[in-house]
């Protein structure tokens, strides 16, 4: 069951040609939607939380999206911030569908 604090892979229909997954941390949940704090990274790069602004003006880059946009959740990053190999395989298979 999806919970606040889970990492999630999100399908954004408006960007069907993206080769990298959209990943974020669930910050808030409502009945039909969730607020996601986006992360930056890639299959071969570590993932880090994405902020806008700098210094004391930094704010999390968040969006509220429909729950049905979530493809995968409940996974963890490695100690170095990368996606585990099993998770990468699952994500790639989900994006092919």
N, CA, C and O atoms as a GROMACS GRO file, in nm:
protein
  388
    1UNK      N    1   0.083  -0.118   0.000
    1UNK     CA    2   0.000   0.000   0.000
    1UNK      C    3   0.088   0.125   0.000
    1UNK      O    4   0.183   0.134   0.078
    2UNK      N    5   0.058   0.218  -0.086
    2UNK     CA    6   0.133   0.343  -0.100
    2UNK      C    7   0.123   0.424   0.029
    2UNK      O    8   0.015   0.437   0.087
    3UNK      N    9   0.238   0.479   0.073
    3UNK     CA   10   0.241   0.556   0.197
    3UNK      C   11   0.324   0.682   0.177
    3UNK      O   12   0.408   0.688   0.088
    4UNK      N   13   0.300   0.782   0.262
    4UNK     CA   14   0.382   0.902   0.263
    4UNK      C   15   0.526   0.859   0.294
    4UNK      O   16   0.549   0.780   0.384
    5UNK      N   17   0.621   0.912   0.217
    5UNK     CA   18   0.761   0.878   0.235
    5UNK      C   19   0.812   0.775   0.135
    5UNK      O   20   0.932   0.759   0.118
    6UNK      N   21   0.719   0.704   0.067
    6UNK     CA   22   0.759   0.606  -0.034
    6UNK      C   23   0.819   0.675  -0.156
    6UNK      O   24   0.777   0.785  -0.192
    7UNK      N   25   0.915   0.610  -0.218
    7UNK     CA   26   0.961   0.652  -0.350
    7UNK      C   27   0.866   0.591  -0.452
    7UNK      O   28   0.816   0.480  -0.433
    8UNK      N   29   0.842   0.664  -0.560
    8UNK     CA   30   0.748   0.616  -0.661
    8UNK      C   31   0.798   0.650  -0.801
    8UNK      O   32   0.860   0.755  -0.823
    9UNK      N   33   0.771   0.560  -0.895
    9UNK     CA   34   0.796   0.585  -1.037
    9UNK      C   35   0.663   0.630  -1.096
    9UNK      O   36   0.559   0.566  -1.076
   10UNK      N   37   0.668   0.741  -1.170
   10UNK     CA   38   0.546   0.804  -1.220
   10UNK      C   39   0.545   0.804  -1.372
   10UNK      O   40   0.646   0.832  -1.436
   11UNK      N   41   0.430   0.773  -1.430
   11UNK     CA   42   0.410   0.780  -1.574
   11UNK      C   43   0.344   0.914  -1.606
   11UNK      O   44   0.231   0.940  -1.564
   12UNK      N   45   0.415   0.997  -1.681
   12UNK     CA   46   0.359   1.125  -1.724
   12UNK      C   47   0.321   1.112  -1.870
   12UNK      O   48   0.408   1.113  -1.957
   13UNK      N   49   0.192   1.102  -1.898
   13UNK     CA   50   0.142   1.080  -2.034
   13UNK      C   51   0.188   1.186  -2.133
   13UNK      O   52   0.198   1.159  -2.252
   14UNK      N   53   0.215   1.307  -2.085
   14UNK     CA   54   0.253   1.414  -2.177
   14UNK      C   55   0.398   1.403  -2.225
   14UNK      O   56   0.440   1.485  -2.306
   15UNK      N   57   0.474   1.305  -2.176
   15UNK     CA   58   0.613   1.290  -2.218
   15UNK      C   59   0.642   1.144  -2.249
   15UNK      O   60   0.723   1.080  -2.182
   16UNK      N   61   0.576   1.092  -2.352
   16UNK     CA   62   0.588   0.951  -2.386
   16UNK      C   63   0.724   0.912  -2.442
   16UNK      O   64   0.757   0.793  -2.444
   17UNK      N   65   0.803   1.008  -2.487
   17UNK     CA   66   0.931   0.976  -2.548
   17UNK      C   67   1.047   0.979  -2.450
   17UNK      O   68   1.161   0.956  -2.490
   18UNK      N   69   1.022   1.006  -2.325
   18UNK     CA   70   1.128   1.011  -2.226
   18UNK      C   71   1.189   0.872  -2.206
   18UNK      O   72   1.117   0.773  -2.196
   19UNK      N   73   1.320   0.867  -2.202
   19UNK     CA   74   1.389   0.740  -2.180
   19UNK      C   75   1.425   0.721  -2.034
   19UNK      O   76   1.460   0.610  -1.993
   20UNK      N   77   1.416   0.825  -1.955
   20UNK     CA   78   1.446   0.818  -1.813
   20UNK      C   79   1.315   0.816  -1.734
   20UNK      O   80   1.218   0.881  -1.774
   21UNK      N   81   1.312   0.746  -1.625
   21UNK     CA   82   1.189   0.743  -1.544
   21UNK      C   83   1.172   0.874  -1.467
   21UNK      O   84   1.268   0.947  -1.444
   22UNK      N   85   1.049   0.901  -1.428
   22UNK     CA   86   1.019   1.011  -1.338
   22UNK      C   87   1.003   0.949  -1.200
   22UNK      O   88   0.918   0.863  -1.178
   23UNK      N   89   1.085   0.994  -1.107
   23UNK     CA   90   1.085   0.937  -0.972
   23UNK      C   91   1.069   1.050  -0.871
   23UNK      O   92   1.126   1.158  -0.887
   24UNK      N   93   0.992   1.023  -0.768
   24UNK     CA   94   0.974   1.121  -0.663
   24UNK      C   95   0.937   1.054  -0.532
   24UNK      O   96   0.911   0.934  -0.526
   25UNK      N   97   0.935   1.135  -0.428
   25UNK     CA   98   0.899   1.089  -0.295
   25UNK      C   99   0.758   1.138  -0.264
   25UNK      O  100   0.727   1.256  -0.284
   26UNK      N  101   0.673   1.050  -0.215
   26UNK     CA  102   0.535   1.085  -0.181
   26UNK      C  103   0.538   1.171  -0.055
   26UNK      O  104   0.584   1.129   0.051
   27UNK      N  105   0.486   1.293  -0.069
   27UNK     CA  106   0.486   1.388   0.043
   27UNK      C  107   0.350   1.399   0.111
   27UNK      O  108   0.341   1.423   0.231
   28UNK      N  109   0.244   1.381   0.032
   28UNK     CA  110   0.108   1.393   0.086
   28UNK      C  111   0.016   1.308   0.001
   28UNK      O  112   0.035   1.295  -0.120
   29UNK      N  113  -0.084   1.250   0.066
   29UNK     CA  114  -0.180   1.165  -0.007
   29UNK      C  115  -0.322   1.212   0.022
   29UNK      O  116  -0.359   1.242   0.136
   30UNK      N  117  -0.399   1.218  -0.086
   30UNK     CA  118  -0.542   1.242  -0.074
   30UNK      C  119  -0.611   1.123  -0.138
   30UNK      O  120  -0.545   1.028  -0.180
   31UNK      N  121  -0.742   1.127  -0.145
   31UNK     CA  122  -0.817   1.012  -0.194
   31UNK      C  123  -0.777   0.971  -0.336
   31UNK      O  124  -0.755   0.852  -0.361
   32UNK      N  125  -0.769   1.067  -0.428
   32UNK     CA  126  -0.743   1.035  -0.569
   32UNK      C  127  -0.611   1.090  -0.622
   32UNK      O  128  -0.577   1.068  -0.738
   33UNK      N  129  -0.535   1.161  -0.538
   33UNK     CA  130  -0.411   1.221  -0.585
   33UNK      C  131  -0.303   1.221  -0.477
   33UNK      O  132  -0.331   1.205  -0.358
   34UNK      N  133  -0.180   1.240  -0.522
   34UNK     CA  134  -0.066   1.245  -0.430
   34UNK      C  135   0.021   1.364  -0.468
   34UNK      O  136   0.026   1.406  -0.584
   35UNK      N  137   0.091   1.419  -0.368
   35UNK     CA  138   0.190   1.523  -0.393
   35UNK      C  139   0.326   1.456  -0.393
   35UNK      O  140   0.363   1.385  -0.300
   36UNK      N  141   0.400   1.480  -0.501
   36UNK     CA  142   0.530   1.418  -0.523
   36UNK      C  143   0.640   1.523  -0.517
   36UNK      O  144   0.630   1.627  -0.582
   37UNK      N  145   0.746   1.496  -0.439
   37UNK     CA  146   0.867   1.578  -0.442
   37UNK      C  147   0.961   1.509  -0.541
   37UNK      O  148   1.014   1.402  -0.514
   38UNK      N  149   0.980   1.574  -0.657
   38UNK     CA  150   1.057   1.514  -0.766
   38UNK      C  151   1.204   1.496  -0.730
   38UNK      O  152   1.260   1.568  -0.647
   39UNK      N  153   1.263   1.397  -0.796
   39UNK     CA  154   1.405   1.370  -0.780
   39UNK      C  155   1.471   1.378  -0.917
   39UNK      O  156   1.406   1.359  -1.020
   40UNK      N  157   1.601   1.406  -0.918
   40UNK     CA  158   1.679   1.410  -1.041
   40UNK      C  159   1.779   1.296  -1.038
   40UNK      O  160   1.836   1.264  -0.933
   41UNK      N  161   1.799   1.234  -1.152
   41UNK     CA  162   1.895   1.124  -1.162
   41UNK      C  163   1.871   1.048  -1.290
   41UNK      O  164   1.809   1.099  -1.383
   42UNK      N  165   1.919   0.926  -1.294
   42UNK     CA  166   1.901   0.843  -1.412
   42UNK      C  167   1.938   0.700  -1.383
   42UNK      O  168   1.980   0.666  -1.273
   43UNK      N  169   1.922   0.616  -1.484
   43UNK     CA  170   1.955   0.475  -1.466
   43UNK      C  171   2.100   0.456  -1.424
   43UNK      O  172   2.131   0.367  -1.345
   44UNK      N  173   2.190   0.541  -1.477
   44UNK     CA  174   2.333   0.528  -1.448
   44UNK      C  175   2.385   0.636  -1.354
   44UNK      O  176   2.505   0.643  -1.327
   45UNK      N  177   2.295   0.720  -1.303
   45UNK     CA  178   2.336   0.829  -1.213
   45UNK      C  179   2.259   0.820  -1.083
   45UNK      O  180   2.146   0.769  -1.081
   46UNK      N  181   2.317   0.868  -0.973
   46UNK     CA  182   2.244   0.869  -0.846
   46UNK      C  183   2.125   0.965  -0.850
   46UNK      O  184   2.124   1.062  -0.926
   47UNK      N  185   2.027   0.936  -0.767
   47UNK     CA  186   1.907   1.019  -0.755
   47UNK      C  187   1.917   1.108  -0.633
   47UNK      O  188   1.959   1.064  -0.526
   48UNK      N  189   1.878   1.236  -0.650
   48UNK     CA  190   1.878   1.332  -0.540
   48UNK      C  191   1.748   1.411  -0.547
   48UNK      O  192   1.693   1.433  -0.654
   49UNK      N  193   1.701   1.454  -0.430
   49UNK     CA  194   1.580   1.536  -0.428
   49UNK      C  195   1.604   1.666  -0.504
   49UNK      O  196   1.713   1.723  -0.496
   50UNK      N  197   1.503   1.711  -0.577
   50UNK     CA  198   1.514   1.827  -0.664
   50UNK      C  199   1.452   1.949  -0.595
   50UNK      O  200   1.337   1.946  -0.552
   51UNK      N  201   1.532   2.054  -0.586
   51UNK     CA  202   1.488   2.179  -0.525
   51UNK      C  203   1.498   2.292  -0.627
   51UNK      O  204   1.583   2.289  -0.715
   52UNK      N  205   1.410   2.391  -0.614
   52UNK     CA  206   1.418   2.514  -0.693
   52UNK      C  207   1.473   2.624  -0.603
   52UNK      O  208   1.452   2.622  -0.482
   53UNK      N  209   1.544   2.717  -0.663
   53UNK     CA  210   1.602   2.826  -0.586
   53UNK      C  211   1.737   2.786  -0.529
   53UNK      O  212   1.788   2.677  -0.558
   54UNK      N  213   1.795   2.875  -0.449
   54UNK     CA  214   1.924   2.843  -0.387
   54UNK      C  215   1.931   2.906  -0.248
   54UNK      O  216   1.853   2.996  -0.213
   55UNK      N  217   2.026   2.857  -0.172
   55UNK     CA  218   2.043   2.907  -0.036
   55UNK      C  219   1.919   2.889   0.048
   55UNK      O  220   1.856   2.783   0.047
   56UNK      N  221   1.884   2.994   0.121
   56UNK     CA  222   1.765   2.987   0.208
   56UNK      C  223   1.634   2.990   0.129
   56UNK      O  224   1.527   2.965   0.184
   57UNK      N  225   1.644   3.021   0.001
   57UNK     CA  226   1.524   3.030  -0.083
   57UNK      C  227   1.491   2.898  -0.152
   57UNK      O  228   1.402   2.894  -0.238
   58UNK      N  229   1.561   2.791  -0.116
   58UNK     CA  230   1.534   2.661  -0.180
   58UNK      C  231   1.398   2.608  -0.136
   58UNK      O  232   1.364   2.609  -0.017
   59UNK      N  233   1.322   2.560  -0.234
   59UNK     CA  234   1.193   2.498  -0.206
   59UNK      C  235   1.185   2.368  -0.284
   59UNK      O  236   1.236   2.360  -0.396
   60UNK      N  237   1.122   2.266  -0.228
   60UNK     CA  238   1.110   2.139  -0.300
   60UNK      C  239   1.033   2.156  -0.430
   60UNK      O  240   0.935   2.231  -0.436
   61UNK      N  241   1.077   2.088  -0.534
   61UNK     CA  242   1.007   2.087  -0.662
   61UNK      C  243   0.899   1.979  -0.652
   61UNK      O  244   0.929   1.860  -0.665
   62UNK      N  245   0.776   2.019  -0.629
   62UNK     CA  246   0.664   1.926  -0.605
   62UNK      C  247   0.551   1.950  -0.704
   62UNK      O  248   0.532   2.060  -0.756
   63UNK      N  249   0.477   1.844  -0.729
   63UNK     CA  250   0.354   1.849  -0.809
   63UNK      C  251   0.252   1.756  -0.746
   63UNK      O  252   0.287   1.659  -0.679
   64UNK      N  253   0.126   1.788  -0.769
   64UNK     CA  254   0.018   1.698  -0.729
   64UNK      C  255  -0.028   1.626  -0.855
   64UNK      O  256  -0.061   1.688  -0.956
   65UNK      N  257  -0.030   1.493  -0.846
   65UNK     CA  258  -0.062   1.410  -0.963
   65UNK      C  259  -0.170   1.307  -0.925
   65UNK      O  260  -0.189   1.279  -0.807
   66UNK      N  261  -0.240   1.252  -1.024
   66UNK     CA  262  -0.338   1.146  -0.995
   66UNK      C  263  -0.267   1.020  -0.946
   66UNK      O  264  -0.159   0.986  -0.994
   67UNK      N  265  -0.328   0.950  -0.852
   67UNK     CA  266  -0.271   0.826  -0.800
   67UNK      C  267  -0.248   0.722  -0.909
   67UNK      O  268  -0.152   0.646  -0.902
   68UNK      N  269  -0.336   0.719  -1.010
   68UNK     CA  270  -0.322   0.617  -1.114
   68UNK      C  271  -0.199   0.640  -1.202
   68UNK      O  272  -0.168   0.554  -1.284
   69UNK      N  273  -0.128   0.753  -1.187
   69UNK     CA  274  -0.005   0.778  -1.262
   69UNK      C  275   0.114   0.701  -1.205
   69UNK      O  276   0.219   0.694  -1.269
   70UNK      N  277   0.100   0.646  -1.088
   70UNK     CA  278   0.211   0.577  -1.023
   70UNK      C  279   0.223   0.435  -1.078
   70UNK      O  280   0.128   0.356  -1.071
   71UNK      N  281   0.341   0.403  -1.132
   71UNK     CA  282   0.367   0.271  -1.189
   71UNK      C  283   0.425   0.173  -1.087
   71UNK      O  284   0.394   0.054  -1.090
   72UNK      N  285   0.508   0.224  -0.997
   72UNK     CA  286   0.582   0.139  -0.904
   72UNK      C  287   0.611   0.222  -0.780
   72UNK      O  288   0.637   0.342  -0.789
   73UNK      N  289   0.607   0.158  -0.663
   73UNK     CA  290   0.641   0.230  -0.540
   73UNK      C  291   0.696   0.131  -0.438
   73UNK      O  292   0.688   0.010  -0.455
   74UNK      N  293   0.751   0.186  -0.330
   74UNK     CA  294   0.797   0.103  -0.220
   74UNK      C  295   0.939   0.050  -0.237
   74UNK      O  296   0.980  -0.036  -0.159
   75UNK      N  297   1.013   0.098  -0.334
   75UNK     CA  298   1.152   0.054  -0.351
   75UNK      C  299   1.243   0.150  -0.277
   75UNK      O  300   1.200   0.258  -0.235
   76UNK      N  301   1.368   0.112  -0.261
   76UNK     CA  302   1.467   0.197  -0.194
   76UNK      C  303   1.587   0.214  -0.286
   76UNK      O  304   1.617   0.128  -0.368
   77UNK      N  305   1.655   0.327  -0.270
   77UNK     CA  306   1.778   0.350  -0.344
   77UNK      C  307   1.894   0.282  -0.272
   77UNK      O  308   1.884   0.252  -0.154
   78UNK      N  309   2.003   0.258  -0.345
   78UNK     CA  310   2.123   0.200  -0.283
   78UNK      C  311   2.187   0.306  -0.193
   78UNK      O  312   2.143   0.421  -0.190
   79UNK      N  313   2.291   0.267  -0.121
   79UNK     CA  314   2.362   0.363  -0.034
   79UNK      C  315   2.418   0.480  -0.113
   79UNK      O  316   2.432   0.590  -0.060
   80UNK      N  317   2.450   0.457  -0.239
   80UNK     CA  318   2.505   0.564  -0.324
   80UNK      C  319   2.396   0.645  -0.394
   80UNK      O  320   2.427   0.735  -0.472
   81UNK      N  321   2.270   0.613  -0.368
   81UNK     CA  322   2.160   0.688  -0.426
   81UNK      C  323   2.113   0.638  -0.562
   81UNK      O  324   2.034   0.705  -0.629
   82UNK      N  325   2.162   0.522  -0.603
   82UNK     CA  326   2.125   0.466  -0.733
   82UNK      C  327   2.005   0.372  -0.720
   82UNK      O  328   1.970   0.327  -0.611
   83UNK      N  329   1.944   0.343  -0.835
   83UNK     CA  330   1.836   0.245  -0.838
   83UNK      C  331   1.896   0.105  -0.837
   83UNK      O  332   1.992   0.080  -0.910
   84UNK      N  333   1.842   0.013  -0.757
   84UNK     CA  334   1.888  -0.127  -0.762
   84UNK      C  335   1.858  -0.187  -0.899
   84UNK      O  336   1.762  -0.147  -0.964
   85UNK      N  337   1.938  -0.283  -0.942
   85UNK     CA  338   1.923  -0.345  -1.074
   85UNK      C  339   1.784  -0.403  -1.094
   85UNK      O  340   1.727  -0.390  -1.203
   86UNK      N  341   1.728  -0.466  -0.992
   86UNK     CA  342   1.595  -0.526  -1.004
   86UNK      C  343   1.490  -0.418  -1.030
   86UNK      O  344   1.397  -0.438  -1.108
   87UNK      N  345   1.506  -0.304  -0.965
   87UNK     CA  346   1.411  -0.194  -0.983
   87UNK      C  347   1.422  -0.137  -1.124
   87UNK      O  348   1.321  -0.105  -1.186
   88UNK      N  349   1.546  -0.123  -1.175
   88UNK     CA  350   1.568  -0.074  -1.311
   88UNK      C  351   1.497  -0.165  -1.411
   88UNK      O  352   1.430  -0.116  -1.502
   89UNK      N  353   1.511  -0.297  -1.394
   89UNK     CA  354   1.445  -0.392  -1.486
   89UNK      C  355   1.294  -0.376  -1.481
   89UNK      O  356   1.228  -0.378  -1.585
   90UNK      N  357   1.240  -0.362  -1.362
   90UNK     CA  358   1.095  -0.346  -1.346
   90UNK      C  359   1.047  -0.217  -1.410
   90UNK      O  360   0.943  -0.215  -1.476
   91UNK      N  361   1.122  -0.108  -1.391
   91UNK     CA  362   1.084   0.021  -1.449
   91UNK      C  363   1.087   0.013  -1.601
   91UNK      O  364   0.993   0.057  -1.667
   92UNK      N  365   1.193  -0.042  -1.657
   92UNK     CA  366   1.205  -0.051  -1.803
   92UNK      C  367   1.091  -0.134  -1.861
   92UNK      O  368   1.036  -0.098  -1.966
   93UNK      N  369   1.054  -0.242  -1.795
   93UNK     CA  370   0.943  -0.325  -1.842
   93UNK      C  371   0.812  -0.247  -1.836
   93UNK      O  372   0.729  -0.258  -1.927
   94UNK      N  373   0.791  -0.168  -1.730
   94UNK     CA  374   0.668  -0.090  -1.716
   94UNK      C  375   0.660   0.019  -1.824
   94UNK      O  376   0.551   0.047  -1.874
   95UNK      N  377   0.772   0.079  -1.859
   95UNK     CA  378   0.772   0.185  -1.960
   95UNK      C  379   0.751   0.128  -2.100
   95UNK      O  380   0.705   0.200  -2.189
   96UNK      N  381   0.783   0.000  -2.121
   96UNK     CA  382   0.762  -0.062  -2.252
   96UNK      C  383   0.615  -0.092  -2.277
   96UNK      O  384   0.572  -0.096  -2.392
   97UNK      N  385   0.539  -0.112  -2.170
   97UNK     CA  386   0.396  -0.146  -2.185
   97UNK      C  387   0.314  -0.032  -2.235
   97UNK      O  388   0.193  -0.046  -2.253
   0.00000   0.00000   0.00000
